[in-house]
Amino acid sequence: MDPDYLKTNGIRLAVALMTGILLILSDGMGWIDPVYSAGNYIVAPIAYWSNRTVVGVENAVGTVLQIGTLRSENAELVVENSKLRAELGRFRETERENDILRSQLGIELTKDWKLKRSRILGLDTYGIAEHVIIDTGSDDGVSVGDVVILGDLLIGEIREAYASTSKVRLVSNQNSNIFVIDQNTRAKGLVRGSLEGVVMEDVLENEQLNVGDVIITWEDDIPGGLVVGTVSEVVEVPTSSTKKAFLETGFSLEDIDYVFVVLEF
Amino acid sequence: MRTVIAIIAGAMVAALLNFALSSQDYVNLIWVVGLALVIADLELAGIVFLVLAGFLFDVMVLGNVGVTSVSGVIGAGVYILAKGSGVTDRAWQKVLWVLVALMVCFGADAVLETLLSERYLGIDLTGYWIRSVAVNAVLVGIVYSVIQGYSRRVGGSTSVKL
């Protein structure tokens, strides 16, 4: 036992703890918000490139390690690609027919949303993809509640908007509750995140969910028809009146540089 | 003065790297470096580093400022308590207490995050913590070896001149 050592460092630890607690309280009072904005404005470019470098190194190493399986995967993808090309041809034909019908009925497309392109600065820590930080904030017209998309894919929702940056709560967040509908069977449910992945819950027992079905948004607060994911596994519990399904979102945030904030829809 | 500049610069670099590493699971570079400094008899530098780097990192991730600092300081406090009690003299004891300190860091972080944002409510993170503690303990060993090597090369003593 060394009382002097413990006394000296005990005082240091106590001061450090008090400083930390003061920081937590300041954050709770909102006094840190200007620091958030200024700090992110300064470090955003460095953070972005250091993040991209780490992801790039990981991808390069991963590619080398997976080179054996990549060849067989490539062969499978070539076959799948040819099938998709054929399907695309059919969709184009359907699209053309829709255009003709729409012009005959006098209906115009209304998907002229006001979007703001945003760069992803970093992912959430702790291995649970819950938030990302983007480089647009209230100065760009972004506000809390705005939806973040990539093409027709729903990425998440703005939960905190600072001057030049914003925090996006991802679909995979355990606190997200998004009303969704199965595009094929019209089964309705709620989507949220979990440790096992994105899950669609509270689907009534008598409604049908099939692997491969596309799940889209279905509520008033956010644009409808945005793709949340495809069903990868259906879980039915005999004793429960509801069932759930795990979804594949079809994208990896680490491979995405930009997303779009829907300012108006 | 040189020491202060070194700590500030080190804290900024560690916070930035930790931010970049946040897309990779398990690693918390701030706790790793802070603990390594404490083990290398640089307690004051370690504590200041933990507070400063933790603050910078939390500002970058836009959330719960102070949590990383407080968790790291509590973890370092456990190691300092063990060190002051004389139970970290042997190598295996050092390893054991590094593991305990890192577990305390993750535990304190989870408690604080839960209190502030309900982040961990209902989630079983046992497996994640075990992997994280193991990975970070190895990194503490590596950083500690680097500090010791630098110390021998520069000062010829067990203390490091930052």
Interface residues (C-beta under 8 A of the other chain):
Chain A: M1 D2 P3 Y5 L6 N9 G10 R12 L13 A16 L17 T19 G20 I21 L22 L23 I24 L25 S26 D27 G28 I32 V35 Y36 G39 N40 V43 I46 A47 S50 N51 T53 V54 V55 E58 G122 L123 D124 T125 Y126 G127 I128 E130 H131 I133 E160 Y162 T165 K167 Q174 N175 L195 E254
Chain B: L16 L17 N18 F19 A20 L21 S22 S23 Q24 D25 Y26 N28 E43 L44 I47 V48 L50 V51 G54 F55 L56 D58 V59 M60 V61 L62 G63 N64 V65 G66 V67 S69 V70 V73 I74 A76 G77 I80 L81 K83 G84 S85 G86 L112 L116 E118 R119 G122 I123 D124 Y128
